[in-house]
Amino acid sequence: MTDITPAEWESRHYTGLLARIARAQASHPKRTVIGGLLTFIVISFLAFGPLKGTLENKFVIPGSDAQKATDLLKAKFGARNGAILQVVFNAKNGKLDTPERRAALDSALTKAKNQQYATSVSGPFADNNQRLSKSHPGIGYAEVQFSKDGFQLSRSKIVNLEDSMRATLSAAGIQTEFTGDADQAPPEQGTSELIGILVALVVLLIVFRTIVAAGVPILFAGLSVGTAFGLLFLLSNLTDFNTITPILVSMIGIGVGVDYTLFIVTRFRQALHDGMPPRDAAAYASATAGRAVIFAGVTVAISITGLAVIGIPFITKLGLGGALGVLTAVLYATFLLPGLLSLIGHRIDRLRVPFLRESDESEAGRRKSLLGRWGAFVVRRPAMLLIAAIVVLLALAAPVLATRLGTADASTAPKGSTARTAYDILTTGFGAGFNGPIPIVVDQSGDRGAAQRIYREAKKLPASSAAFVQKPIYNKTKDVGLVVISPATAPQASETDDLIKTLRNHTVPTALGGTEARAFVSGQNAAFIDISNRIYSRALWFLLYIIGVTCIVLSMAFRSIVIAFKAAITTLISATVGFGVLTLFVKMGHGLGLIGLDRTGPIESFVPPIAFAILFGLSMDYEVFLMSRIREEHIHGKVTKDAVRDGVAAIGRVVFAAAIIMSAVFTAFLLTPDRVSKEFGLLLAVAILTDALVMRLTVVPALLTLLGEKSWYMPRWLDKILPNITIEPPIEQPTVAPQPVVAGRPATES
């Protein structure tokens, strides 16, 4: 009989589909690696070559007033279809209305008229100087109307037009800035991802102490994100994804790509250090830690699908796009990593990092580690640490009471950006509310005087609320009218939202009472109010779906309703802390400069549900990683207290490192100028750190220690109903026990 260690013998008796896949991949490493690389190459070639799709900024809100207004304009008001480029002029010395400056303006606007898809250009002196400031005659603006939406326009051509107009007008002493939906550049990428990867590499070098071991998770993160981007652009041929989706793909893909691989590589090295051959160690790591990775990926998928409950397509698709990185990370971990680890073998410990001691992966070594000692401390002082953690969490979560959802206007854009400068110039010349006009789209096919009556009723509003009401304009058949109102307050001010509610609840109903005409209050503010209202109305069902389905899956995995509900509650608290800190920064203004902003504003309406769905899924990753090891220790005969101590010692370092890496990736996105990217980055970074360091490594071990064996409570009736799907891979019981081992060798040979 061949000499084998008990670990080797046990690994060969794992059964089930994943174990068979792991053995197959580990047994044919070259074929596995070549197959994985070919998959990456083919997807990348198709997605960035002949089948590359286009990302679109579509904010469809089915059934909302804002959406009805948009649909009516598109159907019957062709002149108002497409994007608008607003060109803002500021003659700092003197007036715009001089012969030299008029000539320069005419020349610049002629260039705009010749732009592809431009249908009309309205300068500052058109329509009786309507676009020229009365209080500041050096300030005016022009509007370039396109027949295409912003995402359909060539970004390079828009930039060239802006540069050309700016050069022409600069010679005449006119400052020129640009804003509008035709000037929407996609969020910048590259720098944040690079910083996140560099931080991840540093953490991995400290954890593994070898360059080869640290390089494997970085490699897999790159493959996962690259493939996720490829799938995103392929899928964009079938449906529309928002231009901010790549930010979420990068954020999530890099984080989970590193974390999932880190978890499996750690188990692989532990198996090698326990004496298992590389091929068996790779299969064993994938069959055990890989199973937890799949469960973790499933929880992310559950959370993301919950976004569909809200009923806003672009929110659902933002989540689905972001989840592509999770999908690719799970697939590569399952079908590529076992082969690569088998091929690398003991070389995983090569190229040691200087000045760092070799890590001791044995059980005794893990107990002596920093996280091992911390786990033992938590087990000894559970009540004290639990109370301290609750106090800290409540303090961090308290600002969430001041949260306000809405839309931040261009005043919060980075200083020096053309959108921010244009906003400030227009505010000086026309008032803050000019930057957030409120259009009322009137379907007057059954009453040709409807738009005029709305105009007269809106004129009755106090000047402190509505600064200016524009006379109605009509389509060619005059069955659709448009009344535009300029608020007296800034777009992101709560008073502007109040004005929209007044228009919807009083002004429009009063003007149209008893008629068949319909009118829809629209604009960016109205759209975000509709998004907020939809989110609030579906929030309970959204939470019930995510929490309910996740609890069922975790109950199946760990055979305990206590573990399942504990996971859901602790994750909710982590999310609340994340929202609280985000509110503290962006709404209340504390530490605003630290994240690259200089003005407060509301949190974008779509950020909370997407961030919560992502966070809930990622939080379950750490829950599954930690609890799978604690349960493994428990089912092998240890009481809960000892299982918690040894589970934290075995996997705590991985959870800690994974959280640092994930939060670093998210934090790096604070460097982008885009406000929404900053909001996602800050919220997720804080919530992940809270969840991993406070919840998983402190609150959960303390709570399990206090509950003892009650932690594993499962009603008999529920145990019978739920399928027996567990984190631990099924083991085929041997007919002959393994031989005892003495000093790493069998006691007897046969």
C-alpha positions in Angstrom: 0.0 0.0 0.0 1.3 3.5 -0.9 2.3 5.7 2.0 -0.1 8.6 2.3 -0.8 11.1 5.1 -4.3 11.3 6.6 -4.9 14.6 4.8 -4.1 12.9 1.5 -6.3 10.0 2.2 -9.2 12.2 3.3 -9.0 14.4 0.2 -9.4 11.4 -2.1 -12.8 10.5 -0.6 -14.5 13.8 -1.2 -17.5 13.3 -3.5 -19.9 15.5 -5.4 -19.7 17.5 -8.6 -17.3 20.2 -7.4 -14.9 17.5 -6.0 -14.9 15.7 -9.3 -14.3 19.0 -11.2 -11.5 19.9 -8.9 -9.8 16.5 -9.4 -10.2 16.7 -13.1 -8.7 20.2 -13.3 -5.9 19.4 -10.9 -5.1 16.2 -12.7 -4.7 17.9 -16.1 -3.2 21.2 -15.2 -1.7 22.2 -18.5 -5.0 21.6 -20.4 -6.9 23.5 -17.7 -4.6 26.6 -17.8 -4.6 26.7 -21.6 -8.4 26.4 -21.7 -8.8 29.2 -19.3 -6.5 31.5 -21.1 -8.1 30.7 -24.5 -11.5 31.6 -23.0 -10.2 35.0 -21.8 -8.6 35.7 -25.2 -11.7 34.8 -27.2 -14.1 36.8 -25.1 -11.7 39.8 -25.1 -11.2 39.6 -28.9 -15.0 39.5 -29.6 -16.0 42.1 -27.0 -13.3 44.7 -27.9 -13.4 43.9 -31.6 -16.2 43.0 -33.9 -19.0 42.6 -31.3 -18.2 45.6 -29.0 -21.4 47.2 -27.8 -22.2 50.7 -26.5 -23.0 51.9 -23.0 -25.9 54.2 -22.7 -27.2 56.7 -20.1 -30.8 55.7 -20.1 -32.8 56.4 -16.9 -36.2 54.7 -17.6 -38.6 54.9 -14.7 -41.7 52.9 -15.8 -45.0 54.5 -14.9 -43.5 57.7 -13.4 -44.5 61.3 -14.4 -41.0 62.0 -15.5 -41.0 59.0 -17.8 -44.4 59.8 -19.3 -43.1 63.3 -20.0 -40.0 61.9 -21.8 -42.1 59.5 -23.8 -44.5 62.2 -24.9 -41.7 64.5 -26.0 -40.0 61.8 -28.0 -43.3 60.8 -29.6 -44.7 64.2 -30.5 -42.1 66.9 -29.9 -39.3 66.1 -32.3 -37.6 69.4 -32.0 -36.9 68.7 -28.3 -35.6 65.2 -28.9 -31.9 64.5 -28.4 -29.2 66.0 -26.2 -28.5 69.7 -25.6 -25.1 71.2 -25.4 -25.3 74.4 -23.3 -22.5 76.9 -24.2 -21.9 79.5 -21.4 -20.2 82.8 -22.1 -18.6 85.2 -19.7 -17.0 88.4 -20.8 -15.3 89.4 -17.6 -14.4 92.9 -18.9 -17.4 94.6 -20.5 -20.4 93.3 -22.4 -21.0 90.5 -24.8 -22.9 92.9 -27.1 -19.9 94.5 -28.8 -19.2 94.3 -32.6 -16.0 92.3 -32.1 -17.6 89.8 -29.6 -20.7 89.4 -31.7 -18.5 88.5 -34.7 -16.6 85.9 -32.6 -19.9 84.5 -31.2 -21.3 84.2 -34.7 -18.2 82.4 -35.9 -18.2 80.0 -32.9 -21.9 79.2 -33.2 -21.5 78.6 -37.0 -19.1 75.8 -36.0 -21.7 74.3 -33.7 -24.4 74.5 -36.5 -22.1 72.5 -38.8 -21.6 69.8 -36.1 -23.0 66.3 -37.0 -26.6 65.7 -35.7 -27.0 69.4 -34.6 -30.5 70.5 -35.6 -30.6 74.0 -34.1 -28.4 76.6 -32.4 -29.9 79.4 -30.3 -27.4 82.2 -29.4 -27.6 84.7 -26.6 -29.1 87.4 -28.8 -31.8 85.3 -30.3 -35.5 85.6 -29.2 -35.1 89.2 -28.0 -31.9 88.6 -26.0 -33.6 85.9 -24.0 -30.3 84.1 -23.2 -28.5 87.2 -22.2 -28.3 88.1 -18.5 -30.0 91.4 -17.6 -28.1 91.8 -14.3 -24.7 90.9 -15.8 -24.5 91.8 -19.6 -21.2 90.0 -19.9 -22.9 86.7 -19.2 -25.0 84.7 -21.7 -25.5 81.3 -23.1 -26.3 79.4 -26.3 -28.1 76.0 -26.8 -27.0 73.5 -29.4 -29.8 71.0 -30.0 -28.9 67.5 -31.3 -31.1 64.9 -32.8 -29.2 62.1 -31.0 -28.9 61.4 -27.3 -25.7 62.1 -25.5 -24.4 58.6 -25.5 -24.9 58.3 -29.3 -22.7 61.3 -30.0 -19.0 61.0 -30.7 -17.3 62.2 -27.5 -14.1 63.1 -29.4 -16.1 65.3 -31.9 -17.8 67.1 -29.0 -14.5 67.7 -27.3 -13.0 69.0 -30.6 -16.0 71.3 -31.1 -15.6 72.7 -27.5 -11.9 73.3 -28.0 -12.5 75.1 -31.3 -15.2 77.3 -29.9 -13.1 78.1 -26.8 -10.1 79.1 -28.9 -12.3 81.4 -31.2 -14.0 83.2 -28.3 -10.9 83.4 -26.1 -9.3 85.7 -28.7 -12.3 88.1 -28.2 -12.0 88.1 -24.4 -14.8 85.6 -23.8 -14.5 82.8 -21.3 -16.4 79.7 -22.6 -17.6 76.8 -20.6 -19.9 73.8 -21.4 -22.6 71.8 -19.7 -25.7 69.8 -20.6 -26.3 66.2 -21.4 -24.3 66.4 -24.6 -21.2 67.1 -22.5 -21.4 64.1 -20.3 -18.0 62.3 -20.3 -17.9 58.7 -19.0 -16.3 58.3 -15.6 -12.5 58.2 -15.6 -10.9 54.8 -15.0 -7.4 53.4 -14.7 -5.7 55.2 -11.8 -8.1 54.0 -9.1 -7.9 50.4 -10.3 -4.1 50.5 -10.4 -3.9 51.9 -6.8 -6.3 49.2 -5.6 -4.2 46.5 -7.2 -1.0 47.9 -5.8 -2.5 48.0 -2.3 -3.8 44.4 -2.7 -0.3 43.3 -3.8 1.3 44.8 -0.7 -1.3 43.1 1.6 -0.8 39.8 -0.1 2.9 40.0 0.2 2.6 40.5 3.9 0.1 37.7 4.2 1.8 35.1 2.1 5.5 36.3 2.4 6.2 35.1 -1.1 5.9 36.8 -4.5 4.5 33.8 -6.3 1.7 33.3 -3.8 0.9 37.0 -3.8 0.9 37.1 -7.6 -1.8 34.4 -8.1 -4.7 36.4 -6.7 -3.6 39.5 -8.6 -3.5 37.5 -11.8 -6.9 36.1 -11.2 -8.3 39.5 -10.4 -7.0 40.8 -13.7 -8.5 37.8 -15.6 -11.8 38.2 -13.8 -12.2 41.9 -14.4 -11.0 41.7 -18.0 -13.5 38.9 -18.8 -16.2 40.8 -16.9 -15.6 43.9 -19.1 -15.7 41.7 -22.2 -19.1 40.2 -21.1 -20.4 43.7 -20.3 -19.7 45.0 -23.8 -21.0 41.8 -25.4 -24.3 42.0 -23.4 -24.6 45.7 -24.2 -25.5 44.6 -27.8 -28.6 43.0 -26.3 -29.7 45.6 -23.7 -28.6 49.0 -22.4 -26.1 49.4 -19.5 -25.3 52.8 -17.9 -21.9 54.4 -18.5 -21.1 54.1 -14.8 -21.4 50.3 -14.9 -17.7 49.8 -15.6 -16.9 51.5 -12.3 -18.9 48.9 -10.5 -17.3 46.1 -12.5 -13.8 47.3 -11.5 -14.7 47.9 -7.9 -16.3 44.6 -7.3 -14.3 42.5 -9.8 -10.9 43.4 -8.4 -12.1 42.9 -4.8 -13.8 39.5 -5.2 -11.2 38.3 -7.7 -8.5 38.8 -5.1 -10.6 37.7 -2.1 -11.9 34.4 -3.6 -8.4 33.4 -4.8 -6.8 34.4 -1.5 -9.2 32.1 0.3 -8.5 29.1 -1.9 -4.7 29.7 -2.1 -4.5 29.9 1.7 -6.2 26.5 2.0 -3.9 25.1 -0.7 -0.7 26.3 1.1 -2.0 24.9 4.4 -2.5 21.6 2.8 1.0 21.6 1.2 2.5 22.5 4.6 0.6 19.6 6.2 2.4 17.3 3.7 -0.2 16.8 0.9 1.1 16.5 -2.7 0.4 19.5 -4.9 -2.1 17.8 -7.1 -4.1 16.5 -4.2 -3.7 19.9 -2.3 -5.1 21.7 -5.3 -8.1 19.4 -5.5 -8.6 19.5 -1.8 -8.5 23.3 -1.6 -11.0 23.7 -4.5 -13.3 21.1 -3.0 -13.4 22.7 0.4 -12.6 26.5 0.2 -13.9 26.5 -3.4 -17.3 25.3 -2.2 -17.5 28.2 0.2 -16.5 30.6 -2.7 -19.4 29.2 -4.8 -21.8 29.7 -1.9 -20.5 33.2 -1.4 -21.0 33.9 -5.1 -24.6 32.6 -4.9 -25.4 35.0 -2.1 -24.1 37.9 -4.2 -26.3 36.7 -7.1 -29.3 36.6 -4.7 -28.7 40.1 -3.5 -28.3 41.5 -7.0 -31.4 39.8 -8.4 -33.3 41.6 -5.5 -32.8 44.9 -7.4 -35.4 43.7 -9.9 -38.0 44.0 -7.1 -37.6 47.8 -7.1 -38.8 47.9 -10.7 -36.4 50.4 -12.2 -34.5 48.8 -15.1 -31.4 50.9 -15.0 -30.9 50.1 -11.3 -31.3 46.4 -12.0 -28.9 46.5 -14.8 -26.3 48.5 -12.9 -26.4 45.7 -10.3 -26.2 43.0 -12.9 -23.3 44.6 -14.6 -21.5 45.0 -11.4 -22.1 41.3 -10.6 -20.3 40.2 -13.7 -17.0 40.4 -11.8 -18.4 38.0 -9.2 -19.5 35.6 -11.9 -16.2 35.5 -13.6 -14.2 35.3 -10.3 -16.3 32.2 -9.3 -15.9 30.5 -12.7 -12.2 31.1 -12.8 -11.8 29.9 -9.2 -13.7 26.7 -10.1 -12.4 25.8 -13.5 -9.0 27.4 -13.8 -7.4 27.8 -10.3 -7.1 24.1 -9.4 -5.1 23.5 -12.5 -2.8 26.5 -12.0 -2.2 25.6 -8.4 -1.4 22.0 -9.3 1.0 23.2 -11.9 2.7 25.7 -9.5 2.9 23.2 -6.7 5.6 23.9 -4.1 6.8 26.8 -6.2 4.0 28.8 -4.5 6.5 29.4 -1.7 9.2 30.7 -3.9 10.7 34.2 -4.1 10.3 35.0 -0.5 9.9 38.7 0.5 13.0 39.9 2.3 12.8 41.0 6.0 9.6 39.0 6.6 9.7 35.8 8.5 8.3 32.7 6.8 4.6 32.2 7.8 3.7 29.2 9.9 0.6 27.7 8.4 0.4 24.8 10.9 -2.5 24.7 13.4 -0.1 25.6 16.3 1.3 28.5 14.2 -2.1 29.8 13.4 -3.1 30.0 17.1 0.0 32.1 17.8 -0.7 34.6 15.0 -2.1 38.0 15.8 -5.6 37.0 14.6 -5.3 33.7 16.5 -4.6 35.5 19.7 -7.4 38.0 19.0 -9.9 35.1 18.5 -8.8 33.6 21.8 -9.2 37.0 23.5 -12.8 37.4 22.1 -13.7 34.0 23.4 -12.4 34.9 26.8 -14.1 38.3 27.0 -17.2 38.0 24.8 -19.7 40.1 26.8 -17.4 43.0 27.2 -16.4 43.2 23.6 -19.9 42.7 22.4 -21.1 45.7 24.4 -18.1 47.9 23.3 -18.8 47.0 19.6 -22.5 47.9 19.9 -21.6 51.3 21.3 -19.2 52.1 18.5 -21.6 50.9 15.8 -24.5 53.0 17.1 -22.3 56.1 17.2 -21.1 55.5 13.5 -24.7 54.7 12.3 -26.4 57.7 14.0 -25.9 60.2 11.1 -28.1 58.0 8.9 -31.1 59.8 10.4 -30.1 62.9 8.4 -29.9 61.1 5.1 -31.5 62.8 2.1 -31.9 61.1 -1.3 -32.1 63.2 -4.4 -29.6 64.4 -7.0 -26.5 66.6 -6.5 -26.2 69.4 -9.0 -23.1 70.6 -10.9 -22.2 72.8 -8.0 -20.7 69.7 -6.4 -18.5 68.9 -9.4 -14.8 69.3 -9.0 -13.4 72.8 -8.9 -12.1 73.9 -12.3 -14.2 71.4 -14.3 -16.1 73.0 -17.1 -19.5 71.9 -15.7 -18.8 73.4 -12.3 -17.5 76.7 -13.8 -20.6 76.9 -16.2 -22.9 76.3 -13.2 -21.2 79.1 -11.2 -21.4 81.6 -14.2 -25.1 80.8 -14.9 -25.9 81.2 -11.1 -24.3 84.6 -11.2 -26.1 85.7 -14.3 -29.5 84.1 -14.0 -29.8 82.7 -10.4 -29.2 79.3 -8.9 -32.5 77.8 -10.0 -31.7 78.4 -13.7 -29.4 75.4 -13.5 -32.3 73.1 -12.7 -35.3 74.0 -14.9 -38.6 72.2 -14.4 -40.3 71.4 -17.6 -44.1 70.6 -17.6 -45.0 68.6 -20.6 -48.7 69.1 -21.5 -50.8 66.7 -23.6 -53.5 69.1 -24.8 -54.9 67.1 -27.6 -58.3 67.3 -25.8 -57.9 70.9 -24.7 -55.8 73.3 -26.7 -55.7 75.9 -23.9 -54.3 73.6 -21.2 -50.6 74.7 -21.5 -51.7 78.4 -21.3 -53.8 77.8 -18.2 -50.8 76.0 -16.5 -48.6 78.9 -17.4 -51.1 81.4 -15.8 -51.5 79.2 -12.7 -47.7 78.8 -12.3 -47.3 82.6 -12.6 -49.2 82.9 -9.3 -46.4 81.0 -7.4 -44.3 83.3 -5.2 -41.0 84.6 -6.6 -39.3 83.0 -3.7 -40.4 79.6 -5.1 -40.6 80.0 -8.9 -38.2 82.7 -10.1 -39.3 82.6 -13.8 -42.1 81.0 -15.8 -41.5 80.7 -19.5 -44.4 81.1 -21.9 -45.6 77.9 -23.5 -43.9 76.6 -26.6 -45.7 74.0 -28.8 -45.0 71.3 -31.3 -46.0 71.7 -34.9 -49.5 70.4 -34.4 -49.9 72.2 -31.1 -51.3 69.2 -29.3 -48.3 69.1 -27.0 -47.1 72.2 -25.0 -44.1 72.8 -22.9 -44.0 75.2 -19.9 -40.6 75.6 -18.3 -40.2 77.0 -14.8 -36.9 78.2 -13.2 -36.9 77.6 -9.5 -35.6 80.3 -7.2 -33.4 77.8 -5.4 -30.5 75.5 -6.5 -31.4 72.2 -8.1 -30.2 70.2 -5.1 -32.0 72.3 -2.5 -34.9 70.7 -0.7 -37.0 73.8 -1.5 -36.8 72.8 -5.2 -38.2 69.4 -4.4 -41.0 71.2 -2.5 -41.7 73.3 -5.6 -42.1 70.1 -7.7 -44.5 68.6 -5.2 -46.5 71.9 -5.3 -46.7 71.8 -9.1 -47.8 68.2 -9.1 -50.2 68.3 -6.2 -51.8 71.8 -6.6 -50.7 73.9 -9.7 -51.3 71.3 -12.4 -54.5 69.8 -10.9 -56.0 73.3 -10.4 -55.2 74.4 -14.0 -56.5 71.2 -15.6 -59.5 70.4 -13.3 -62.5 69.1 -15.2 -60.6 68.8 -18.5 -59.3 65.8 -20.5 -55.8 67.3 -20.8 -52.8 65.7 -19.0 -49.6 67.3 -17.8 -46.4 65.7 -16.4 -43.8 67.6 -14.3 -40.4 66.5 -15.6 -36.7 67.4 -15.3 -33.8 65.9 -13.5 -35.1 66.8 -10.0 -38.5 65.3 -10.8 -36.9 62.1 -12.2 -34.9 61.6 -9.0 -37.9 62.3 -6.8 -39.7 59.5 -8.8 -36.7 57.2 -8.3 -36.8 57.9 -4.5 -40.5 57.4 -4.3 -40.2 54.0 -6.1 -37.4 52.9 -3.9 -39.2 53.9 -0.7 -42.4 52.1 -1.9 -40.6 48.9 -2.7 -38.0 49.0 0.1 -39.8 46.6 2.3 -40.3 44.0 -0.4 -36.7 44.5 -1.6 -35.3 43.8 1.9 -37.7 40.9 2.5 -36.5 39.3 -0.7 -32.8 39.7 -0.1 -32.9 38.8 3.6 -35.4 36.1 3.3 -33.8 34.2 0.4 -30.3 34.7 1.9 -31.5 33.3 5.3 -32.9 30.2 3.5 -29.6 29.6 1.7 -27.5 30.1 4.9 -29.9 27.9 6.8 -29.3 25.1 4.3 -25.6 25.7 4.3 -25.0 25.8 8.1 -28.1 23.9 9.3 -28.9 26.7 11.8 -31.5 29.4 11.7 -29.5 31.2 14.4 -26.5 31.5 12.1 -28.7 32.7 9.2 -30.5 35.4 11.1 -27.4 36.5 12.8 -25.7 37.0 9.4 -28.6 39.0 8.1 -28.9 41.3 11.1 -25.2 42.0 11.4 -25.0 42.8 7.7 -27.9 45.2 8.0 -26.0 47.0 10.8 -22.9 47.2 8.7 -24.8 48.7 5.8 -26.4 51.3 8.2 -22.9 52.3 9.4 -21.8 52.7 5.8 -24.8 55.0 5.0 -24.2 56.9 8.3 -20.6 57.7 7.5 -21.5 58.6 3.9 -24.2 61.0 5.2 -21.7 62.4 7.6 -19.4 63.3 4.7 -21.5 64.3 1.7 -24.6 65.6 3.4 -23.4 67.0 6.7 -20.0 68.1 5.3 -17.7 66.7 7.9 -14.3 65.8 6.3 -15.7 66.7 2.9 -12.3 67.7 1.6 -10.8 64.3 2.5 -12.9 62.7 -0.3 -12.2 65.5 -2.9 -15.4 67.4 -2.6 -16.0 71.0 -1.5 -19.8 71.2 -1.4 -22.5 69.1 0.3 -25.5 67.6 -1.4 -28.0 64.8 -1.2 -27.1 61.2 -1.9 -28.1 60.1 -5.4 -31.3 58.1 -5.2 -30.1 55.0 -6.9 -26.9 54.6 -4.7 -28.5 53.0 -1.6 -30.3 50.0 -3.2 -27.4 49.1 -5.5 -24.8 49.6 -2.7 -26.9 47.6 -0.2 -27.4 44.7 -2.7 -23.7 44.6 -3.4 -22.7 45.0 0.2 -25.1 42.3 1.4 -23.6 39.9 -1.1 -20.0 40.7 -0.3 -20.7 40.6 3.5 -22.0 37.1 3.1 -18.6 36.2 1.5 -16.9 36.9 4.8 -19.7 35.2 6.7 -19.4 32.1 4.6 -15.6 32.0 4.8 -15.6 32.4 8.6 -18.6 30.2 9.5 -17.6 27.4 7.1 -14.4 27.0 9.0 -16.0 27.3 12.4 -18.7 24.8 11.4 -15.9 22.5 10.0 -14.2 22.6 13.4 -17.5 22.0 15.2 -18.7 19.0 13.2 -15.2 17.4 13.8 -16.0 17.3 17.5 -15.1 20.6 19.0 -17.5 22.5 21.3 -18.7 25.9 19.9 -16.3 27.9 22.1 -13.2 26.0 20.8 -14.5 25.9 17.3 -14.9 29.7 17.3 -11.4 30.2 18.6 -9.7 27.8 16.1 -11.9 28.9 13.3 -10.9 32.5 13.8 -7.3 31.5 14.1 -7.5 29.5 10.8 -9.4 31.9 8.7 -9.3 35.2 10.5 -6.2 36.4 8.8 -7.8 35.7 5.4 -10.9 37.6 6.3 -8.8 40.5 7.7 -6.6 40.6 4.6 -9.6 40.3 2.2 -11.4 43.2 3.9 -8.3 45.4 3.8 -7.9 44.6 0.1 -11.6 45.1 -0.7 -11.9 48.4 1.2 -8.6 49.6 -0.4 -10.0 49.0 -3.9 -13.2 50.9 -3.0 -11.3 53.7 -1.3 -9.1 54.2 -4.4 -12.3 55.3 -6.2 -12.4 58.4 -4.1 -9.7 59.7 -6.3 -12.0 59.9 -9.3 -13.7 63.3 -10.0 -17.1 61.6 -10.4 -19.3 62.2 -7.3 -21.3 59.1 -7.7 -18.1 56.9 -7.9 -17.0 58.6 -4.7 -20.3 57.8 -3.0 -20.1 54.2 -3.9 -16.4 54.0 -2.9 -16.8 55.6 0.5 -20.0 53.7 1.4 -18.7 50.3 0.4 -15.2 50.8 1.9 -16.6 51.8 5.3 -19.3 49.1 5.3 -16.9 46.3 4.3 -14.3 47.3 7.0 -17.1 47.5 9.6 -18.5 44.2 8.5 -15.2 42.2 8.4 -13.3 43.7 11.3 -16.1 44.5 13.7 -18.9 42.1 12.8 -17.1 39.0 11.6 -14.0 39.1 13.7 -15.5 40.5 16.9 -19.3 40.5 17.2 -19.9 37.1 15.6 -17.3 35.2 17.6 -18.5 36.9 20.8 -22.1 36.2 20.1 -21.4 32.5 19.2 -19.4 32.1 22.4 -22.2 33.5 24.5 -24.8 31.3 22.8 -22.7 28.2 22.9 -24.4 25.1 21.4 -27.6 27.1 20.9 -25.8 28.7 17.9 -26.6 25.6 15.9 -30.3 25.5 16.6 -32.5 24.2 13.8 -36.2 23.3 14.2 -36.7 19.7 13.2 -39.6 20.5 10.9 -37.5 23.1 9.0 -34.5 20.7 8.9 -36.7 18.1 7.1 -38.0 20.7 4.6 -34.8 22.3 3.6 -32.5 20.5 1.1 -29.4 19.1 2.7 -26.9 21.4 0.9 -24.0 22.2 3.1 -20.7 24.2 2.8 -18.7 21.0 3.6 -18.1 18.8 0.6 -19.7 15.3 1.0 -17.2 12.6 2.1 -17.4 9.0 1.1 -16.8 7.0 4.3 -13.8 4.6 3.9 -14.1 0.9 4.6 -10.6 0.9 6.0 -9.2 3.5 8.4 -5.9 5.2 7.5 -2.8 4.2 9.3 -1.6 6.5 12.1 1.2 8.8 11.3 4.5 9.1 13.2 6.7 12.1 12.3 5.0 12.5 8.9 5.3 8.8 7.9 2.9 5.8 8.5 3.7 3.8 11.6 3.7 0.6 9.5 4.2 -0.1 5.8 2.4 -2.6 3.7 
